[in-house]
Amino acid sequence: MRTDAIIPFNPIGIIHSPFHELADMPIQPTSDLSASGTIETFPEFVSGLKDLDGFSHIILLYHFHQAAPPSLVVTPFLDSQPRGIFATRAPTRPNAIGLSVVKLSKIEGNILYIDHLDILDGTPLLDIKPYILEFDHRPEARTGWLEQAVGKVKRTTSDNRFK
């Protein structure tokens, strides 16, 4: 059953990074080119950060605010063949929501200091979830078409194909 309801999302903060242009950014947080940055959490959400400092890694859900319009078939960074959008992490999704697992270094008031960042500066943050090894790690996971690209993510950068 399809619903045409509008689902509103309100940012809970802004992600600050050294990446000001889409070209030449790391394409995943595990890249050798990922960087440190901060998250500025809006004041009304600060109490929600309680106890988050006990986690070494967090999952960030954010809005791809600079992405091109949605496309159901894309040529991803680590491949030369067109793939279905849901078999990629490309930003031109029907709902432009991104996901990154980053390292949480510290929290000072409403500022989170993070490492292994692969996100454009000024990106609206939608949610934060703790990374929990027992919940999130799947050693038996298969990676589909990406099995042919193992190891390439460390040195691959983005370009403007999704702008």
C-alpha positions as CSV (number, residue, x, y, z in Angstrom):
1,M,0.0,0.0,0.0
2,R,1.5,3.3,-1.0
3,T,1.1,6.4,1.0
4,D,1.4,9.9,-0.3
5,A,1.7,11.4,3.2
6,I,4.3,14.0,3.7
7,I,6.8,12.9,6.4
8,P,8.5,15.9,7.9
9,F,12.0,15.8,9.2
10,N,13.6,18.6,11.2
11,P,17.4,18.7,11.5
12,I,18.8,18.2,15.0
13,G,22.1,19.9,14.1
14,I,24.6,20.7,11.5
15,I,27.7,18.7,10.5
16,H,30.9,20.7,10.1
17,S,33.7,19.3,8.0
18,P,36.7,20.4,6.0
19,F,34.9,19.3,2.8
20,H,33.4,22.3,1.1
21,E,33.1,20.8,-2.4
22,L,31.6,17.5,-3.5
23,A,34.6,16.7,-5.8
24,D,37.6,15.1,-4.1
25,M,35.8,14.1,-0.9
26,P,36.2,10.6,0.5
27,I,33.3,8.4,-0.5
28,Q,33.0,6.6,2.8
29,P,34.2,7.1,6.4
30,T,36.7,4.2,6.1
31,S,38.6,6.1,3.4
32,D,42.3,7.1,4.1
33,L,41.1,10.6,3.2
34,S,38.3,10.9,5.8
35,A,38.8,13.7,8.3
36,S,37.9,15.1,11.7
37,G,35.0,17.5,12.2
38,T,32.3,18.5,14.5
39,I,28.6,18.3,14.9
40,E,26.8,21.3,16.3
41,T,23.7,20.0,18.0
42,F,20.8,22.5,18.3
43,P,20.2,23.6,21.9
44,E,16.8,21.9,22.2
45,F,18.3,18.5,21.5
46,V,21.3,18.7,23.9
47,S,19.6,16.6,26.6
48,G,19.4,13.8,24.1
49,L,23.2,13.5,24.1
50,K,23.1,12.2,27.7
51,D,25.2,8.9,27.9
52,L,26.3,9.1,24.3
53,D,29.9,9.7,25.4
54,G,30.2,6.1,26.5
55,F,30.1,4.9,22.8
56,S,33.2,5.0,20.6
57,H,31.3,5.1,17.4
58,I,28.0,6.6,16.3
59,I,25.7,6.3,13.2
60,L,24.8,9.6,11.6
61,L,21.7,10.0,9.5
62,Y,21.7,13.2,7.4
63,H,20.1,14.9,4.5
64,F,22.1,15.0,1.2
65,H,21.3,18.7,0.8
66,Q,23.5,19.2,-2.3
67,A,22.5,16.0,-4.2
68,A,21.1,16.1,-7.7
69,P,17.5,15.0,-8.2
70,P,16.7,11.4,-7.6
71,S,17.7,8.7,-10.1
72,L,16.8,5.1,-9.7
73,V,19.8,3.9,-11.8
74,V,23.3,5.3,-11.2
75,T,26.9,4.5,-11.9
76,P,28.5,4.4,-8.4
77,F,32.0,5.6,-7.6
78,L,33.5,2.1,-7.3
79,D,32.1,0.7,-10.5
80,S,31.6,1.6,-14.2
81,Q,28.3,-0.2,-14.6
82,P,24.9,1.4,-13.9
83,R,23.3,-0.1,-10.8
84,G,20.0,0.3,-9.0
85,I,20.1,3.1,-6.5
86,F,19.1,0.7,-3.7
87,A,22.2,-1.4,-4.4
88,T,24.4,1.7,-3.9
89,R,25.0,4.4,-1.3
90,A,24.8,7.1,-4.0
91,P,23.1,10.4,-2.8
92,T,20.6,10.7,-5.6
93,R,18.0,8.7,-3.7
94,P,14.2,9.1,-3.7
95,N,14.7,10.2,-0.1
96,A,18.0,11.9,0.1
97,I,19.1,10.4,3.4
98,G,22.8,9.5,4.1
99,L,24.3,7.3,6.7
100,S,27.9,7.2,8.1
101,V,29.5,5.4,11.0
102,V,32.0,7.8,12.6
103,K,34.2,7.7,15.6
104,L,33.1,9.9,18.5
105,S,36.1,11.5,20.2
106,K,34.4,13.7,22.8
107,I,31.3,15.8,23.6
108,E,31.6,19.3,24.9
109,G,28.1,20.9,25.5
110,N,26.3,20.8,22.2
111,I,29.4,20.0,20.1
112,L,30.4,16.4,19.2
113,Y,34.0,15.9,18.0
114,I,34.1,13.2,15.4
115,D,36.7,11.4,13.3
116,H,36.4,9.3,10.0
117,L,34.1,11.9,8.5
118,D,33.1,11.8,4.8
119,I,30.3,14.4,4.9
120,L,30.0,17.8,3.2
121,D,30.3,20.8,5.4
122,G,27.0,22.3,6.4
123,T,25.0,19.1,6.0
124,P,21.8,18.9,8.1
125,L,21.9,16.2,10.7
126,L,18.6,14.2,11.1
127,D,19.5,11.7,13.8
128,I,22.3,10.1,15.8
129,K,22.3,6.5,16.9
130,P,25.0,4.6,18.8
131,Y,26.9,2.0,16.9
132,I,26.5,-1.3,18.8
133,L,28.8,-4.1,17.8
134,E,26.4,-6.8,18.9
135,F,23.5,-5.2,16.9
136,D,25.3,-3.8,13.9
137,H,28.2,-6.1,13.0
138,R,27.4,-8.9,10.6
139,P,30.4,-11.1,9.8
140,E,28.4,-13.2,7.3
141,A,27.3,-10.2,5.3
142,R,27.7,-10.3,1.5
143,T,28.5,-7.2,-0.5
144,G,27.0,-8.0,-3.9
145,W,28.7,-6.2,-6.8
146,L,31.1,-4.4,-4.4
147,E,33.0,-7.7,-3.9
148,Q,35.0,-6.8,-7.0
149,A,35.9,-3.4,-5.5
150,V,37.3,-4.6,-2.2
151,G,40.0,-2.2,-0.9
152,K,39.3,0.6,-3.5
153,V,37.3,2.7,-1.0
154,K,40.4,3.6,0.9
155,R,41.7,5.7,-2.0
156,T,38.7,6.6,-4.1
157,T,37.4,10.2,-4.0
158,S,34.1,11.7,-5.2
159,D,33.5,13.8,-8.2
160,N,30.6,15.9,-9.3
161,R,28.5,13.0,-10.9
162,F,25.8,13.3,-8.2
163,K,25.6,17.1,-8.1
